[in-house]
C-alpha cells in the first residue's frame, strides 16, 4: 500500500521537526519531498524521523510505502492465529520542538533496586546539564551532559513497586534548556525462574494473553497490566 499526503508548512529557524508515526503494520519506508527519511519494522511500536532538513516552505509531500506480508522470522510468526492488519493504523504527526530538546530517555530499577537511567539530548552545546525530578521521592538533581549527548544518573531510593493490586505511578519531570518532558511511570521488576514469571520477586500467573486487540470483551480474573509502561 502506498500513502500520499500533501500539506502546507513554513519551517521556523531555530526549531527541530520530527515526523512521528504512532503505528504502521508492518514494514514502513518513508519519504518527505522525495528525500528518504528511513525504514521501520514492527506494527505495534511508534517511531519517528528527523524531518527538518527535508521540509520546504509551502507545499510538502509525504510518501509512505507499507508492506504487511508476514515472514517466518517476524513477530507474530506465520503459523500464529493472528489477524494480519496492514497500513497506517495510528496517528501521524509533525512535532515542533526547540532545537535544543530532550531526544530520548530511560528510567527504571537496576538489579540492586536503585533508580537508574539516562537522558539523550539534541544540540548539546545549548546546555551543560539536565534536571531530573521525582517529587514524591524528594528527588531533584542536575546531571552533566557528556560529549556523546548523554547524561546518566542514579538515585538511592525505595519507590513503591507497581503491581496490578497497587498500580502506583510516579510523576517525573525532565528538563533541558527550554524543553521539558512530564511523564508518569511505575517501578517494578520482572524476572524468570524456571517456569515462573516473577513480578517484584513474586510468581504471577498471567491470564488473557491470547486475546486479540480487536476483541471488545475484557479478560477474566487474573493480572491486568494497567498503568504500567
Secondary structure by P-SEA (a helix, b strand, c coil): cbbbbbbbbbbbccbbbbbcccccccbbbbbcccccccccccccccccccccccccccbbbbbbbbbccccccccccccccccccccccbbbbbccccccccccbbbbbccccccccbbbbcccccccbbbbbbccccccbbbbbcccccccccccccccccccccbbbbbbbbbcccbbbbbbbbbbbbbbcccbbbcccbbbbbccccccccccccccccccccccc
